[in-house]
Amino acid sequence: MHHSIAAIATASGVSSISIIRVSGDGALEIARKLSKRESLAPRHAYLTSLYNTKDELIDQAILIYFAAPNSFTGEDIVEFQCHGGMIVAQEILDTVVNYGVSLAQPGEFSKRAFLNGKIDLTEAEAIAKLIEAKSVDAAKILAKQLKGQLRDFVEESREALLRALAYSEVMIDYAEEDIPEDIMDNILEQLDGLSMQIEKIVDASHRRRGLIEGFKVAIIGKPNVGKSSLLNALLSYERAIVSDIAGTTRDTIEEQIRIGSHIIRLVDTAGIREAQDTIEKIGIERSLSSVEEADVIIALFDGSRPFDEEDDKIVSLIESLEEKHCIVAINKSDLEQIFDRTMLSDFGPVEVSAKKGFVRLTQKLEQLLDSIGEGEELMLISARQISAVSLAKIAIQEAKVPLINGELEFFSYHLQEAVKAISSISKPYDSEEILDKMFGEFCLGK
């Protein structure tokens, strides 16, 4: 059995090309057996016939050999680029396995790249997220991480903490010597600056997480204001039932659509009102839960009906959502307007209509999503990264008290915890089990 792994690296389904990737010390030998070629020069593309273990022709394909250590994994890698579709690709993979190669586990190629020092964990996580990017802005952020933006921040922060730690050790070892009086002030200033930087990064990461995961947009309003009509119009098909009967939508309906350069999760909620029906009450509770989880709220009002207590409850709800992005729209603008617009003057409402279209609303939503994506702040792309910098900040804060009190041993202890936490973003001290769990979330072939 070779210490080599293989997988189909392209998505399943009908396509023009499929790629089978083999990595490990047996990759070159496998390539020679399938292609019947004696020699293969690194980084040369060969148009060659491929044969199975029975010497039967499988396909004519492109064969590329990447010699270690100049490959993604740092090992010998061979890629077979065959005609698309699962039959040919699967037959090549089966042949490779018959020659003693193991099937790769999800993320095993990237894990080998990490263990061989070709990438760090910031780059590994960026690769995984880039595959699932939900916006152009997300792709740009992740590309920066692949270039080492987050790694550079980690290294700079680690160096700053180690300098402070070194000052502490000097003061412990040479307590009787004349130490400059401003050393403690300099250390506190450095730690405060790093804490503020971490807080800013964590805040920006929470605020912009929808760029990576896809923004969740909830449509709310009292019954029969046109929420389902809006959902159907944005989807361009009849996904939700539309009727004049209040309370028709009794559960949340979630669909994924593209708005500008963003892929969003659009949620149509049950009309919010005082309900007596048990099922409708459950639907309203789920609506309120969707509001809590959403990144953006679209509050819809009916321009053809007077402003009433149910509308007032919607206004109170959106006023309470200070940290949410909210768009207010007055629907049914093609009908006679009797709605009191002054009640919504603070929200800058946009007028829409199912008959005339919701273009103005989608344009406003696109502008809002684009504005969230703006900014050059470094962004943390996973809960693991956010947790690591948050733990580092806590350790830094805990280190300041003993520093001020002159308890330098305790100060050094907390600072070492901060160094360990911040370093774990790119090169953790975690066990093999933790690495298996993290890389196991990757797709096959990566």
PyMOL commands that set and color helices and strands:
alter all, ss='L'
color gray80, all
select helices_A, chain A and resi 27-35+86-98+108-115+121-131+136-146+149-173+183-207+209-213+227-235+278-293+309-320+341-347+359-373+383-404+408-423+432-439
alter helices_A, ss='H'
color red, helices_A
select strands_A, chain A and resi 4-8+17-24+45-51+57-66+77-83+102-103+216-220+253-259+262-268+296-302+325-331+350-351
alter strands_A, ss='S'
color yellow, strands_A
deselect
rebuild
show_as cartoon
